[in-house]
Amino acid sequence: MEKLVNDPYLNTVKMSLADKRIKELYKKNKNSKKDSFLSKKISITDYINISEDIASIVFIIAFLVVPYGVGVLFVFVIFTKNSIDIFRRINIDEYYILWSIGYEIIALFLLLIIFKSAIEFNLRRLKS
C-alpha cells in the first residue's frame, strides 16, 4: 500500500478532483453574486460625465427642473392639444401641480425601463 502513496496516476486523479471542487465553488460564488438583478452595483457617475463634487448639486437642480418641464409639456400637449390660447387660459400657476404631473410621468417611464431590463436580464441568464 505504501507504493501507491507516490503513484503519479493517483496524484493526478486527486488533483483533478480538487480542481473540480474548486471550479464548483467558484461557480457557486460567481452565480450567487450575479444571480440577483437587484444586487447589481450601479453608480450614476459611471453614466454621466460629471465629478463627484458637483454631482449632488446637479441632481438636486435636475430633480426640481426636469419634472416641472415634463409636466408643463404634458399639459401643453395632452390637455390643450398644442393650442397656446387654451394653454394660457388654464389657471394652473402652481409649480407643485405641474411638477407632480411630470414626476409621475418620469416615474412611469423609469419603472417601464426597470421592468424591461429585469426581463432581459432573466432571459440572458436563462440562455447561458
N, C-alpha and C positions, 0 to 999 in steps of 0.2 A: 504494500500500500504506500510505502514511502517513495516508491519510484514515480507514483502519479502526482506527487506534490510539485515537481518541477516539469510536468508534462506540458509542452507548448500548446497542444491542442486544447487541453483543459483550461489553460490560461486564456486562450483565445475565446473560448466559449464564455468564460467568466467576464471578460472584458466586453464581449458582445451583449451579454445580459445586462451588465452595468450601464452600457451606452443606451440600451433600450429604456431602462428605468429613468435615466437622466432625461432622455428625449420626451418621455411621457410626462414627467414632472414639469418640464419646460413648457410643453403644450398646454397642460392644465393651468399653469400660472399665466401663460400668454392669453389663453381663452378667457380666463376669469377677468382679466383686465379689459379686454376688448369686447367682452360678451355683452355688456350693457350699453345701450345707446346713451343713457343719461350719465354714464361715468366718464364720458369723453371730456377732456380739459379744453376749454375754449377761452381765448383771450382776444378781446376786441381789437387791441392794438396790433394784432397779427394781420388783421384785415384792413385796418385804416392806418394810413401812414402819418401818425402824429406821435409826439413824445408823451411819455407817461406824466410829465409835469402838468401839461395843459389839457390832458385828456378829460379830466373831471369837469373842467370849466366848459369845454366844448360840448360834452354830453349834457350838461345842465341846460345850456343855451339851446341845444337841439331838442331836448325834452320839452322846452317851453314853446319853441317856434314851430317845429315841424308838425305836430298835431294841429296847431291852430291853422296853419296853411292848408293842411289836408281838409280840415273841417270847412274852411271858407270855400275851397274848391268844390267840395261835395255839395254844399248848399247851393253854390252858384250853378253847378252842372245839373244836379238832380231836381232840386225844388224849383228853380227859376227857369230851367231849360234854356240856359245861355242868354237870357234876356236881362240886360243891365237895368232896365227900368223896373222890372219886378224885383230884382235884387236890391235896388235902392229903397224900395217901398217896404221891404221886410224889416221889421223893427227888432233885429237881433244884434244889439250892440254889445252884448255880454261876451267878453273874451272866454269865460269859462264854458259857456254852452258850445261855442264853436270848437274850443279845444277838446272838450269831451267827445264831441262827434268825431273829430279827427283821430283822437286817441283810440276810440273803439274800432274805427276802420283799420288803423295800423295794427292793432292787436289781432284783428281777424286775419289779416294777411300774414302776420308773423306766425300765428297758430297753424294756418294752412301750410306754410313753408316748413314748420317743425314736423307736422304730420307727414308731409311728403318725404322729408329727409329720413324720418324714422322708418317709413315703409321701404325706401330704397336701401337703408342700412340693413334691414332684416332680409331683403331679397339678396343682397350681396353676400351676407353671412350664410344664407341657405345654399347659394351656388358654390361656395368654397368649402 
